[in-house]
Amino acid sequence: MFFKNLCSRILFLFLFFPLMCVVPIPVSAADDTIRICNDGEWPPYGYKDPVNDRRGIGITIDILHEIFRRQNLKIETTIFPWKRCENNVKKGEYQVVTDISKNPERVKTFLVSDPLYEVRHAFYYDKTRYPDGPPITTAEDVNRFSVGAIFGYDLNMYKFDITKIDSGTKTIDSLLKKLRRKYIDLAIGYVGVCEALEKMGKINLTGLERMEIPGTPSQVYHVMFTRKKGGEKLLEIFNKGLEELKSEGYYQKVFRKYGIPLK
């Protein structure tokens, strides 16, 4: 009897074990969700949801949602400090970082989408200190002033000495407060973003003026994807989808929704 039972068990394993090996593992509900992060300080493109400040909303989020919705994929947005967001995508814990400019280091780290939009950079200054504006006409002139910027933001496009920039501030609001307290002479700001933040009551531009940054054209922004598994396919879906949204007029509609006219 013992040998009969043993033989039966061996026969069972011999017949069914190969089938067990190829049975697909059930897919979890989260597998059709694209995990996206940004720092929540970049309206109207990517910013904190007033109802849930851990969730991102805005132009870029709307575009991502529509592109992936058409592929039966969901998106989940989370707000993190900028560097943490970049690191999460680099490690593959998140798939997408939004509203990011291209530089050589980021090209090595991430898969870069086609251009999404442009933003004009400017110096903000205190009118009480410089009623006629700071005497700046060239990039070299900037080196005579103390300049502040946001921690983690790309500074490589500027033609003045970026090694002297105070880039320890984490929000635009804190940077402008530093400007008013005369810790810095000039604050690097982002024209459409600062205007949106003021409308939302997040910053106060009263008493401040802005001027062009010499030698600095408008900067192109992208979304970037992890180089880990699945990133290349998501990039392909996004770029193709973005082209479709533009040709259909949906892309332009989203920008108008947030008060940004397109040429």
FIMAR-289409 format. One line per 2 residues: number of its first residue (from 1); their letters; for each residue z, x, y of N, C-alpha, C. Coordinates in steps of 0.05 Angstrom, whole numbers. Example, Ala and Ser with C-alpha at 12.3 -4.5 7.8 and 13.67 -1.06 7.14 Angstrom:
1> AS> 156 264 -114 156 246 -90 156 264 -66 ~ 142 257 -45 143 273 -21 157 258 1
This chain:
1> MF> 0 17 -24 0 0 0 0 17 25 ~ 16 38 24 18 56 47 -9 68 54
3> FK> -23 78 32 -49 91 36 -70 70 45 ~ -67 46 35 -86 25 43 -83 19 73
5> NL> -58 16 82 -53 11 111 -62 34 128 ~ -57 58 119 -66 82 134 -96 83 137
7> CS> -110 78 115 -139 78 116 -149 56 135 ~ -136 33 134 -145 12 152 -142 20 182
9> RI> -120 34 188 -115 43 216 -136 64 224 ~ -142 82 206 -161 103 211 -189 90 216
11> LF> -196 70 199 -221 57 202 -223 43 229 ~ -201 30 237 -200 15 262 -205 34 286
13> LF> -191 57 285 -194 77 307 -222 88 307 ~ -233 93 284 -260 105 282 -281 85 294
15> LF> -277 59 289 -297 40 298 -294 32 327 ~ -269 30 337 -264 19 363 -257 39 385
17> FP> -248 63 378 -240 82 398 -263 90 416 ~ -288 95 405 -310 101 423 -315 79 444
19> LM> -313 54 435 -317 32 453 -295 31 475 ~ -271 38 467 -249 38 486 -254 59 508
21> CV> -266 81 500 -271 102 519 -291 95 541 ~ -309 76 535 -330 70 555 -324 44 570
23> VP> -303 31 563 -296 6 578 -290 14 607 ~ -303 2 627 -299 9 655 -271 3 664
25> IP> -260 20 680 -234 16 692 -236 -6 713 ~ -219 -26 714 -221 -46 734 -220 -35 763
27> VS> -236 -46 780 -237 -37 808 -217 -52 824 ~ -201 -37 839 -180 -50 855 -193 -64 879
29> AA> -178 -83 891 -188 -98 914 -193 -80 938 ~ -180 -57 939 -182 -39 962 -208 -22 961
31> DD> -222 -21 937 -245 -4 934 -268 -12 952 ~ -269 -37 961 -291 -46 978 -283 -46 1007
33> TI> -261 -31 1014 -251 -29 1041 -254 -1 1052 ~ -267 1 1075 -271 27 1088 -248 32 1107
35> RI> -234 54 1103 -210 60 1119 -218 76 1144 ~ -213 66 1167 -222 77 1193 -197 83 1210
37> CN> -198 105 1225 -176 110 1244 -187 120 1271 ~ -171 115 1291 -175 127 1318 -148 128 1332
39> DG> -148 138 1356 -122 142 1370 -114 119 1387 ~ -131 98 1389 -124 74 1404 -123 76 1434
41> EW> -134 99 1444 -133 104 1473 -160 105 1486 ~ -180 91 1474 -207 95 1483 -222 68 1487
43> PP> -210 51 1504 -224 25 1510 -249 30 1527 ~ -269 13 1525 -270 -11 1508 -282 -5 1481
45> YG> -283 21 1473 -296 28 1448 -278 26 1424 ~ -254 38 1426 -234 37 1405 -206 38 1416
47> YK> -191 16 1414 -165 15 1426 -146 -4 1410 ~ -121 -3 1418 -101 -18 1403 -104 -48 1407
49> DP> -102 -63 1385 -102 -92 1386 -76 -101 1399 ~ -77 -117 1421 -52 -126 1434 -33 -141 1416
51> VN> -44 -153 1395 -27 -169 1377 -15 -151 1356 ~ -30 -130 1347 -20 -112 1327 -27 -83 1335
53> DR> -8 -69 1346 -14 -43 1358 -19 -20 1338 ~ -19 -27 1312 -26 -8 1291 -56 -11 1284
55> RG> -69 -32 1295 -97 -38 1288 -115 -33 1311 ~ -139 -23 1306 -158 -17 1326 -179 -39 1330
57> IG> -188 -43 1355 -209 -62 1361 -228 -49 1382 ~ -250 -61 1389 -268 -51 1409 -297 -50 1401
59> IT> -314 -39 1418 -343 -38 1413 -349 -25 1387 ~ -339 -1 1383 -345 14 1359 -335 0 1334
61> ID> -312 -12 1335 -301 -27 1312 -318 -51 1306 ~ -327 -65 1326 -345 -88 1322 -371 -80 1308
63> IL> -382 -58 1317 -407 -48 1305 -403 -39 1276 ~ -381 -25 1271 -375 -17 1243 -371 -41 1225
65> HE> -356 -60 1236 -351 -85 1220 -377 -99 1212 ~ -395 -102 1231 -420 -116 1225 -438 -101 1206
67> IF> -439 -74 1209 -456 -58 1191 -446 -60 1163 ~ -420 -57 1159 -409 -56 1132 -406 -85 1120
69> RR> -403 -105 1138 -401 -132 1128 -427 -140 1114 ~ -450 -130 1124 -476 -136 1112 -479 -123 1085
71> QN> -462 -104 1079 -462 -91 1052 -439 -101 1035 ~ -427 -123 1043 -404 -135 1029 -380 -115 1028
73> LK> -377 -100 1049 -354 -81 1051 -337 -90 1074 ~ -311 -86 1071 -292 -92 1093 -284 -66 1106
75> IE> -273 -69 1131 -262 -45 1144 -233 -51 1150 ~ -217 -29 1150 -189 -30 1157 -184 -8 1178
77> TT> -175 -16 1201 -171 4 1223 -141 9 1227 ~ -135 34 1231 -108 43 1236 -107 62 1259
79> IF> -86 60 1275 -82 77 1299 -64 100 1291 ~ -74 125 1296 -58 149 1292 -62 167 1316
81> PW> -43 186 1321 -49 208 1340 -74 222 1332 ~ -89 232 1352 -116 242 1348 -118 263 1325
83> KR> -101 283 1326 -103 305 1306 -96 294 1278 ~ -77 276 1276 -70 265 1250 -94 249 1239
85> CE> -107 234 1257 -131 219 1248 -152 237 1237 ~ -158 258 1252 -179 277 1243 -171 289 1215
87> NN> -146 297 1212 -137 309 1187 -139 289 1164 ~ -132 264 1169 -134 243 1148 -162 240 1138
89> VK> -181 241 1156 -210 238 1148 -219 264 1134 ~ -211 286 1144 -218 312 1132 -209 313 1103
91> KG> -185 303 1097 -174 303 1070 -185 281 1053 ~ -200 262 1065 -211 240 1050 -192 216 1046
93> EY> -169 217 1059 -150 195 1057 -161 171 1073 ~ -176 177 1094 -191 157 1109 -220 165 1108
95> QV> -238 146 1112 -267 153 1109 -280 157 1136 ~ -270 146 1158 -284 147 1183 -264 152 1206
97> VT> -272 170 1225 -259 173 1250 -279 165 1272 ~ -270 148 1290 -289 136 1310 -287 151 1337
99> DI> -309 146 1353 -309 154 1381 -303 184 1384 ~ -320 200 1373 -315 229 1372 -340 244 1380
101> SK> -337 264 1397 -360 280 1406 -365 303 1386 ~ -390 313 1387 -398 333 1367 -394 361 1378
103> NP> -383 378 1361 -381 407 1367 -385 422 1341 ~ -389 448 1341 -395 462 1316 -373 460 1295
105> ER> -348 460 1303 -326 457 1284 -326 430 1270 ~ -331 409 1286 -331 382 1274 -356 378 1256
107> VK> -378 390 1263 -402 388 1246 -396 400 1218 ~ -380 421 1217 -373 433 1192 -353 416 1176
109> TF> -336 402 1191 -314 387 1179 -322 359 1170 ~ -340 346 1186 -347 318 1181 -377 314 1178
111> LV> -384 291 1168 -412 282 1169 -416 266 1194 ~ -435 274 1211 -438 263 1238 -459 241 1238
113> SD> -452 218 1250 -471 196 1252 -492 201 1274 ~ -512 184 1274 -530 184 1297 -514 177 1322
115> PL> -525 184 1346 -510 178 1371 -504 148 1374 ~ -480 142 1383 -472 114 1386 -472 105 1415
117> YE> -462 122 1434 -462 116 1462 -455 141 1478 ~ -457 139 1505 -450 162 1522 -428 154 1541
119> VR> -412 174 1549 -390 169 1569 -392 192 1590 ~ -388 184 1615 -388 203 1637 -360 214 1641
121> HA> -357 240 1643 -331 253 1648 -329 258 1678 ~ -304 259 1688 -299 263 1716 -272 277 1720
123> FY> -269 290 1743 -243 299 1752 -230 277 1769 ~ -205 270 1763 -189 252 1779 -170 269 1796
125> YD> -167 262 1821 -149 277 1839 -134 258 1858 ~ -113 268 1870 -96 252 1888 -107 254 1916
127> KT> -114 230 1927 -126 230 1954 -107 240 1976 ~ -81 238 1972 -63 248 1992 -63 278 1993
129> RY> -69 291 1972 -71 320 1971 -98 330 1980 ~ -118 315 1973 -146 323 1980 -161 300 1992
131> PD> -155 294 2018 -167 270 2031 -198 272 2031 ~ -209 296 2033 -238 300 2033 -248 309 2006
133> GP> -231 308 1986 -239 317 1959 -234 347 1956 ~ -228 356 1932 -225 385 1927 -251 400 1933
135> PI> -249 423 1945 -273 438 1952 -286 451 1928 ~ -300 434 1912 -312 444 1887 -342 436 1888
137> TT> -359 456 1885 -388 451 1882 -399 463 1857 ~ -386 484 1847 -396 498 1823 -374 499 1802
139> AE> -381 505 1777 -362 508 1756 -342 530 1762 ~ -351 551 1774 -333 574 1782 -311 565 1801
141> DV> -317 546 1819 -298 536 1838 -274 523 1824 ~ -279 511 1801 -258 497 1786 -236 516 1778
143> NR> -242 541 1773 -222 561 1764 -200 566 1784 ~ -203 557 1808 -182 560 1829 -162 537 1828
145> FS> -166 518 1810 -149 495 1809 -136 492 1781 ~ -113 480 1779 -101 474 1753 -112 448 1743
147> VG> -120 448 1717 -134 425 1705 -118 415 1681 ~ -116 389 1678 -103 378 1655 -122 361 1638
149> AI> -117 360 1612 -134 344 1594 -117 333 1571 ~ -129 316 1555 -115 303 1533 -115 321 1509
151> FG> -92 322 1495 -89 339 1471 -108 330 1450 ~ -122 350 1438 -140 344 1416 -168 337 1424
153> YD> -173 331 1450 -200 324 1458 -218 349 1461 ~ -244 345 1456 -263 367 1457 -267 377 1486
155> LN> -264 402 1491 -267 414 1517 -290 433 1519 ~ -305 436 1498 -325 457 1496 -349 453 1514
157> MY> -354 429 1524 -377 424 1541 -374 433 1570 ~ -349 440 1578 -344 447 1606 -352 476 1611
159> KF> -362 481 1635 -373 507 1642 -352 525 1656 ~ -329 514 1663 -308 530 1675 -290 542 1653
161> DI> -270 557 1660 -253 570 1641 -234 550 1627 ~ -241 542 1603 -225 522 1589 -199 533 1577
163> TK> -196 559 1576 -171 571 1565 -147 566 1583 ~ -152 559 1608 -130 554 1627 -123 524 1629
165> ID> -137 507 1614 -132 478 1616 -105 472 1603 ~ -89 456 1617 -64 445 1605 -72 421 1588
167> SG> -72 425 1562 -81 403 1544 -59 394 1526 ~ -35 393 1536 -12 385 1520 -5 356 1522
169> TK> -19 340 1539 -12 312 1544 -27 294 1523 ~ -13 274 1514 -24 258 1492 -37 232 1500
171> TI> -33 223 1525 -46 198 1534 -56 202 1562 ~ -76 185 1569 -87 186 1596 -66 178 1617
173> DS> -49 159 1610 -28 150 1628 -9 173 1635 ~ -1 188 1614 17 211 1619 3 233 1635
175> LL> -23 236 1630 -38 257 1645 -39 250 1675 ~ -44 225 1681 -46 216 1709 -18 218 1723
177> KK> 3 213 1708 30 216 1719 35 246 1725 ~ 26 263 1709 28 292 1713 13 300 1739
179> LR> -10 287 1742 -26 292 1766 -11 283 1792 ~ 1 259 1791 15 249 1814 39 266 1821
181> RK> 52 278 1801 75 295 1805 68 323 1813 ~ 42 328 1816 32 354 1825 36 377 1805
183> YI> 39 370 1780 40 390 1759 12 402 1754 ~ -8 386 1760 -36 395 1758 -51 385 1783
185> DL> -73 399 1789 -90 391 1812 -111 370 1805 ~ -122 373 1780 -144 356 1771 -139 346 1743
187> AI> -146 321 1738 -143 310 1711 -170 302 1700 ~ -177 312 1677 -202 304 1664 -200 276 1654
189> GY> -217 258 1664 -217 230 1655 -245 222 1647 ~ -247 198 1637 -271 187 1625 -276 160 1639
191> VG> -298 159 1654 -302 138 1674 -299 110 1663 ~ -315 102 1644 -313 75 1633 -287 70 1619
193> VC> -276 90 1607 -251 87 1592 -228 83 1612 ~ -227 99 1633 -205 96 1653 -207 69 1667
195> EA> -231 60 1673 -234 33 1685 -224 11 1667 ~ -230 13 1641 -221 -7 1622 -190 -6 1619
197> LE> -179 18 1619 -149 20 1617 -136 8 1641 ~ -148 12 1664 -136 0 1689 -137 -31 1688
199> KM> -160 -42 1679 -162 -71 1676 -142 -82 1657 ~ -135 -67 1636 -116 -75 1616 -87 -71 1626
201> GK> -83 -59 1649 -57 -53 1659 -43 -30 1646 ~ -59 -13 1633 -47 10 1618 -44 35 1636
203> IN> -60 37 1657 -58 60 1676 -61 49 1704 ~ -53 66 1723 -55 58 1752 -72 79 1766
205> LT> -95 71 1776 -113 90 1790 -110 88 1821 ~ -91 72 1830 -87 70 1859 -80 97 1871
207> GL> -94 104 1893 -89 129 1907 -104 153 1894 ~ -118 148 1873 -133 169 1860 -163 165 1865
209> ER> -177 187 1866 -207 187 1868 -218 204 1845 ~ -244 201 1841 -256 218 1821 -281 232 1832
211> ME> -288 254 1819 -312 269 1827 -326 279 1802 ~ -351 285 1804 -366 296 1782 -355 323 1774
213> IP> -356 330 1748 -349 356 1738 -374 373 1738 ~ -375 395 1754 -399 411 1756 -410 420 1729
215> GT> -436 416 1726 -449 426 1701 -443 410 1676 ~ -432 386 1679 -424 370 1656 -439 344 1655
217> PS> -459 341 1638 -473 315 1635 -456 295 1620 ~ -466 271 1619 -453 250 1602 -451 261 1574
219> QV> -429 254 1560 -425 264 1533 -431 242 1513 ~ -444 251 1491 -452 232 1470 -429 230 1450
221> YH> -424 205 1441 -403 201 1421 -414 189 1396 ~ -400 194 1374 -409 187 1347 -385 175 1332
223> VM> -391 165 1308 -370 162 1288 -375 184 1267 ~ -354 194 1255 -357 215 1235 -344 208 1209
225> FT> -356 217 1187 -348 208 1160 -337 232 1145 ~ -319 226 1126 -308 247 1109 -330 261 1093
227> RK> -326 286 1087 -344 301 1069 -335 298 1040 ~ -313 283 1036 -304 278 1009 -322 257 996
229> KG> -316 250 971 -332 231 955 -337 205 970 ~ -363 197 971 -370 172 983 -379 174 1012
231> GE> -373 196 1025 -378 198 1053 -408 198 1060 ~ -424 211 1044 -453 213 1049 -466 185 1047
233> KL> -457 169 1028 -468 142 1025 -460 125 1049 ~ -436 127 1058 -427 111 1081 -442 119 1106
235> LE> -447 145 1109 -463 155 1132 -491 143 1131 ~ -503 142 1108 -530 131 1105 -530 102 1112
237> IF> -510 87 1102 -508 58 1109 -505 54 1138 ~ -487 70 1151 -482 67 1179 -507 72 1196
239> NK> -520 95 1192 -543 102 1208 -566 81 1205 ~ -571 72 1181 -591 51 1177 -583 25 1190
241> GL> -557 18 1187 -547 -7 1199 -548 -6 1229 ~ -541 17 1241 -542 20 1270 -570 16 1281
243> EE> -589 27 1268 -617 23 1276 -625 -6 1275 ~ -616 -20 1254 -622 -49 1252 -609 -65 1274
245> LK> -584 -59 1280 -569 -74 1301 -583 -70 1328 ~ -593 -46 1333 -607 -41 1359 -633 -57 1360
247> SE> -648 -57 1338 -674 -70 1338 -671 -100 1340 ~ -648 -111 1330 -643 -140 1331 -631 -149 1357
249> GY> -620 -130 1373 -607 -137 1398 -577 -142 1395 ~ -567 -140 1370 -538 -144 1365 -522 -122 1378
251> YQ> -531 -97 1377 -518 -74 1390 -514 -79 1420 ~ -535 -88 1433 -533 -93 1462 -514 -116 1468
253> KV> -514 -136 1450 -496 -159 1453 -467 -151 1453 ~ -460 -133 1435 -432 -123 1432 -424 -109 1458
255> FR> -441 -92 1469 -434 -78 1494 -430 -98 1517 ~ -447 -118 1519 -444 -138 1540 -418 -154 1536
257> KY> -411 -159 1512 -385 -173 1506 -362 -159 1519 ~ -362 -132 1519 -340 -116 1530 -346 -107 1559
259> GI> -366 -119 1572 -372 -113 1600 -386 -87 1605 ~ -400 -76 1585 -414 -50 1589 -444 -56 1589
261> PL> -457 -55 1612 -486 -60 1612 -501 -36 1602 ~ -522 -41 1587 -539 -19 1577 -565 -19 1592
263> K> -576 5 1595 -602 7 1609 -624 -4 1592
